[in-house]
Amino acid sequence: MTGMTTEPVSLATALASFSERWSPRIVTTVNDYDIRVAKVEGEHLWHVHDHTDEFFLVLSGELHIGLREPAGERTVVLPKGSVFTVPRGIGHKPYAPVPTEILVLEPTGTSSVGDRHEEIPSHVDATTGHRLS
């Protein structure tokens, strides 16, 4: 259990330990899932996770998630304290109109840009998550 912590982790301390946007940090693991926190602002990119759902919890700020569903495109708005799960196979594009902090739950090894994606902009970190330093 290399990712499991043996002591409590303060999310505020974890978030204060880095400044990069769209660059998730792994705070702990649960079974085969990473619990990641990230600071986000502006646009991410359209991408799809073929094999996993993606859970979002907004810790501060506001997150918008564009969705490309079979019935068409729509956007969900998540204010602070809201949760939302993007189902596997659904194209989505997160966007934060203000500086926002999120917690994401996804299987260990899941790429932050999915299995299929548009060109990765320079401000987005294509990663499976970074360990807290």
N, C-alpha and C positions, 0 to 999 in steps of 0.2 A: 504494500500500500504506500507507494512513494508519494502520492499526492495528498494523502489524508493527513490532516493536521492533528497534532496531539495536544495543542493548546487552542483556546478560543482565538478567533481572528476578528479584529475590529474592522468592519467594512470602511469606516471613515479613515482609519489609519492606512488600510490597503489602498484606498482611492487617493490619499494624500501622497503616496509613495511614487507616483508617476504623473506625468502631464500629457503624454501623447494621446491624441484622439484616435478613435477606431482601432485601438491596440489592446485587446483584452488581456487581463491578468487572471491567472487561476488562483483562487483563494483557498479552495479545498476540493476534494472529490467525494462523491457519494456513489458507491458501487462502481459502475463503469462510466459515470458522468462527471464532467467538470462543472464546478460552480465558478463562473468567471464574472469579473466586474470590468466595466469599461467606461471611459469618458468619451462622449460623442458630441459632435456638433456639425451641422451641415449635412451633406448627402453621403451615404454609403454607396452601394452599387446594386443593380439588379442581380440577383443570384438565386440558386435553387439548391436545397439539400435533398438529394434523391432518397436517402435512407433514414432520415431522422426528422422528427418535429424539432422546433426551436422555441424555447420558452423565454420570454422577456418579462422582467420586473423593473419598473421605472422607480429609481431611488430618489432622483431629483430631476427637475426640469420637465420636459415633455418630449415624447417620442412619437413620430408618425411612421407608420409602416405601409408603404404601397404594396398592394397585393394583386397578382395576376391570377385570378381564379377562373374556373371553367365558365362561370356566368359573366365574366368581364373583370375590368379593373376597378378597384376601390382603395380607399385609404382608411386605416383605422388610426385613431388618435388616442394615445395613452398618456394621461396626466400622471403626475407623481402618485405613487402608490398603486398604480394599475398593473395588471398582468395580462399577457396575451400569448397564445401559442400559435405559431405559424405551422400549419400541417406540412409534413414531408411532401416534396414534389411541387409545392406552390412557389412560384416566383415571387420574390419580395425585395423591397428596397427600403431600408430604414433611413429616416431623415430626422434630424433634430434642429428645430428652428432656434433654439437657445442652448447654451451649454447644459448638457444632460448627463446624468450618471445612471447606468443600467446594470442589472445583474442578469446573466444569461445562463441557462442550464442546457447542456448538450453533451452527447457522448464524447468521452476522451478521444482526442485525435480529429475531431470535426474541424474543418477549415472555416475560418471566419468569412471566406468568400464562397463557400459552398462547393458543390461538385461541378456546377455549370454556372458561368457568370459572364458578364460583359467585361470589357477592358477595365483593369484595376487602376483607379486613379492613384496618384502619388501619395495622397493623404490617408489612404486606407492600407493598413497592415494586413497582408495575407498571412495568417498565422493559425496555428492550432492552440494558441494561448501561450503567454509567457508566465513563468514562475514569478512570484513576488520576490523582490530582492531584500 
